[in-house]
Amino acid sequence: MAIVFGLEAIDILVLVIASFAGGMFGASLGALPAFIFTGIMVLVGEAGNVVSTEFVGGGSLVADAAGGYGAGIVGPLAFGPVFGPHVAFAGGVAAAAYAAKNDGMPEPADGDYHPAKDIAYALGTRPDILAVGGVFGVIGMAIRQTSGGLALPLDPPAVGVVVTALLARAAFGYELVGTPRGKGFLDVSPFETGKKREAMTDGETATGGSYRLAVEPWLPHQYKWSGVAAVGMAVGILSAYIFARTGSLFIPFGISATSLLFLNLGVEKIPVTHHMSLPATFIASMAMLDGASVPVALVLGAGFGVLGGVLGEVYERVFYAHGSTHFDPPAASIVTTTFILGLLAIAGVFTTAGAVPLP
C-alpha cells in the first residue's frame, strides 16, 4: 500500500538506504567529480534512448525515456540516488562544509577561498565526513521526492541542491548569506582590486592565520555580465539545435555537465553551462511540440540560455561570493527558469513544459 507520493514502505526504505550511500560516495569523490559522473550517465543513457527511438520502432519527437534502452540509466543513476545532484553533489557540498571545520580540508593559503568552497577536493574515507554526506544525501532525496510528488513546477533535483546547501550552512554554523564587503551584494569590484578580508572567517570563528579575498566570485573567469550573456546565447542555440536533431531533453545538459571534467582537471577558463543548456532545451521542446519551426526554437533557446546564465550570476553574487561554503548558482538558476517554464505551460502559452512537473 502506498504511503506517500505513490511509494510503498519498501520503496521508501530502499531510497533512504541508497541515498545515504550515494551521499557518502559524493562526499568521498568530492561534489564536482560526482556531478561530472551525473553528466556521463546522462550522455550514456540518453544515447541509448535516442538509438532506441531511431532504430527500434520509435518515432516521436521526444525520445521515450520510459521505454528506451537508456531508461534504466538516466532516472535511477543520473538523477536518482546514485549520482543525482540532490544526493551525491549535495552530500559532497555538505561534507565539505563540515570537513572545513573539522580538520578535513587542506589548510588554506593566503588569499585562497574558504576551504568549504572547494568542491573539487575528494574528501576520502573518514567515516564522520562520509556520514555527513550520507545524511544530506537522504535529505536531498526527500526534498526531491517531495517537490516532484507535489508536482511543483520546479526542477526537483535542483530544489534539493539549493535547499541542502542552505541547510548545511545552518547546521554547521555558517552565515546563510554572508556580509557584502563592497557596495552591495552585486558588487564584485573588491575582487577586481584584490581587496582581502581581515581574517579567514567561517561565520564567527577565525580559521588559522590566513586571509581570504573580500569577495569570492564563484568563477573568476565567468562573472562579467557580457561574457555570461554571450556564452549563454551560444549554449542556448546549440542546446535547442541538439534537441531539434535528436529529440532528447537531456543530451545538452549531459554535455555541459561532462565538460566540467576539464575544469576539475585544472584547465583554465572552462565555462559552467548546465544552467543555460537545460532551460534552453526545455523551451525548444515546448515550442516545437506546439508546431514551432527550428529557427524559432533556436531563438527561444538563445533567450533562455542567456536568462539561465544571468540568473546564475545574480545568485552567485548574492549567495556565493560573500558566503563561506558552496552555494550552487546553476541549481538556483535552474529552479527559477523551470518555474518560469512551468508557469508558461500552466498559463496555456505552451501545452508542455519539458521535464518540469505540472500540477
N, C-alpha and C positions, 0 to 999 in steps of 0.2 A: 504494500500500500504506500502510495506516495505521501511523503511527509511535507516537503516544501519544494515548490517550483518543479514538480514532476519527478523529483528524486526520491527514491526509497532509502531506507536506513542504510542498507548495504552500499548503495551508490555514494552516499554522503561519507561513510566510513572510508571507502576507497579513495575518494577525492582528498579527504583530510590527510590520510597516510601518504599518498603520492605527492601531495602539495608540500608536505613537510620535507620529504626527501628532495623535491625539486628546489625548494628554497635553500636547503643545505648545499645542494650541488651548485646553485647560483652563487652562494657565498664562497664556496671553495674555489670556483673558477674566477670569480670576480663578476660584477654586474655586466660590464661591457662585453667580455668574452661570451658570457651566457646569452646575451642578446644577439650576438653575431650568429650563434647557433640557431636562434629563432629564425633569422633570415635564411640560413642554409636549409633548414627544414621546410620553410615556406617554398623556396625555389624547387626543392625536390618534390614536394607534394603537389604543387601547382603544375609542374611539368607533367606529372602523371595525370592530373586532371585534364590538361589540355590535350595530351595524347589520346586519352580515352574518349574525349569528346570528338576529336577529329577522325579517329580511326576505328572506334569500336561502336559506331552506331549513333553517337551523339550528333547534335547539330544546332543546339540552341546557342544564342549569342554568348550567354554566360555559362562557363564550364560548370557542370553539375557536381559540386563538391561532395554531395551525398552519395553519388554512385561512381565517381571517378576512381581511378587507381590510387590517386593521392589522398583519398578521403581519410584514410587511417593515419595520415602523417600531419596534415595541416591542423586539423582540430585537436586531436589528442596530444600531439607532440609540440608543434609550433605554438599553438595558442591554448594548450592545456597545462596540466601540472608538471610537465617535463621541462619545456623551455618557454612556456607562456611568460610574457614580460611581467605580468601581475604576480607571478610566482618566483621565477628564477632571478629576473632582473630586480624585482622589488626586494627579494631576500638578500641579494648582493648589496643593494644600496643600504638597507637597514644594518646588515652585518658590518659594513664599512663604518657607519656612524658609531656603532658600538665599539668596534675594534680600535678606532682612533682615540677613544677614551680609556682603553684597557690594554695598552701595550701590544696592540695587534697590527699596527701600521708602522712603516719606517718613520724615523724622526725627520720632520720637515726641515729643509734648509732655508736660509734666509731668503725671503721673497717668494717661497712656494705657496701654493694654495693650501687651504686647510686639508690635512690628510684624509678627512672623512669624505672629501670630494673625489678621491682617487678611485674611480670605479673600474679602472683598467687593472688594478692591482689584485692578483689572486690571493685570497686570504688563507689558503692552505687547509689544514686539517685540525685546527684547535677546536675541541668539542664545544666550548661555550660560544665561540663565534659562529660555528655551524648551526648550533641550536637557535641562535637569534635569526639566522637566515631561514631556518625551518619554520619558526613561529610566524615570521612575516610572510612566508610563502603561503601558509594556511590562511592568514588574514587577507592576503591579496586574492586568493581563490574565493573566499567568502564574499568579498566585495564584488568580484567579477560575477559570481553566480547571482548575487542579489540584484545587481544592476541589470543583468540580462534577464533574470526571472521576472523583474518588474516591467520589463520592456521599456526601460528608459531610453529615450532617443540619444544615446551616447555610446561611444565605443567602450564595451565593458572592460577589456584588458587595460586600456588607458586610464579608466577610472581607478582601477586597482593600483596602478603605478603611482598616480597622483596622491591618492589618499594614504597609501602606506608610507610614502616619503614624508608626509606631514606628521603621521603618527610616530614615525621613527624619531623625528626631531623632538616631539613632545616627550616620548618615552625616555630618551637619553639626555635630556636636559639642554637641548639646543634651542636657540631662538627660532620661532616659527617662520619669521620672515627675515629678520636681520635689520640692522640700522644703516640707512643710507649715509654715505660719507662724502657725498657731493652735493649737488643742488636738488636732489630728489632721487627717487628710485630709478628713473630712466637715465640718469646722468652717469656716463662711464668715463668722463674726462679725467677723473683721478687715476684710472688705469693708464690712460694715454700719457700722463705726465709721470708715471711711476711712483705716485704717492703711496706710502705704506701706512699701515695701522701702527699704533704704539706697541701692540703685543699680538702674538699669535693666540687669539682667543677662540673659545668654542662656547659661546654664550657668556657665562660669568667667570670661567676659570681660565687662567693663563696656562699655555702649554709650552713647557721648556723655555728657552730664551730666544726663540726665533721670532721673526717678524713676517707679516704677510701683507700683500697688497691691500690697499684701502678698498678697492673694488675688484672683484674677480669675475670677469665675464666668462660665461660658460665655454665659449670657443674664442680664443684670442684672434683667430683668423676669420671668424664668421660672426661679427656683431654689428657691422656698419649696415645701416638700413638699405642702402643702394645695392650692396652685394647680396644681402639676404633676398631682396626682391628679384634680383637678376637670376640667381640660381633657382629660386622658387619658380620663376616663369619657365625656365628651361626644363626643370624636373617635371613641372605640371604638364607641359606639352608632351614630353616623352612618355609620361605615365598614361595620359589619355590615348596616345598612339598605340602603346602596347596593349591597352585594353581593346582598342578597336581591331587589332590584328589577332588577338588571342582569346578574348572574352574572359580573361582572368582578372578577378578583382584584386589579387594579391601578389602577382609577379612583380609589379613595380615596387611595392613595399619590400618584398624579399630582396630585390636588387639593392635598394637603399640600405637595408639592414646589413646585408652581407658585405657591402662596400666598407663598412666600419672596421672590417678586419685590417685594412691598411692603416686606418687611424690608430688602432690598437698596437700595430707593429711599429708605429712611430713615423709613418710617412707624413710629412708636414702638409698642412692646409687641406686635408681631406674634408669635404663638407659633410654635414649630417643632414639627411634629406627625407627621412621616412615620414615626417610630419607634413611634408609637401606632397610626396607621391601618393599617400593613402587617400586624402580627400580629393585630389585631382582625379584619381582612378574612379572613385565613387561617383563624382559628379559626371564624369564622362559616361559611365554606365547608365546613370539615371537619365541623361539626355538621350542617349542612343536607344535605350529601350522604349523611349517615348517617340522615337522616329526621327531624332535629330541626325544631321549629316556628320561625317567625320570632322570636317573643318569646324563646325560649331562645337563639337566635343573638344577639339584641341584648344579652342579659345576659352571655353569654360575650365578646362584643365589648367591652363595657364593662370587664370584668375584665382582658382583655389590653391594652386601651388604657391602663388605669391601670398595669399591670405594665410596659409598654413605657416609659411616662413616668417612673416611679420608677427603673427601671434606668438610664435615660438620665441622670437626676440623680445617681445614685450614680457612674456612670462620669465625669461631668463634674467631680465633686468630687475624684475620685481622680487622673484623668489630665489634665484640662484646667486646672483652677483654679490649680494650683501649678506648672504647666509653662510653657514659653516658646514653644511652637508650637501649631498647631491639632491637637487630637486630637478625632475626631468622636464625641461621645456617642451620637447616634442610631444610627450604624453599629454601635457596640459593643452597644447595647441590642438592635438587630435580630439580631445574631449570637446573643445569649443567648436571646431569645424564640423565634427559629426553631429553635434547638437544643431548647428545651422542646417545641415543637410536633412536631418530628421524633421525639423520644423518645416522645411520646404515641402517635404513629402506629406506631412500632416495637413499642411495648408492646401494641398492639392496642386501645387505647382508642378510636381513630378509624381508619378504613380509608384515609384520605388525609391529606396534610399541606400543603394549599395548593400553593404552588410550591416547597416545601422539598424538596431532593433526598433520596431514601431509598436505602439500600443494598439 
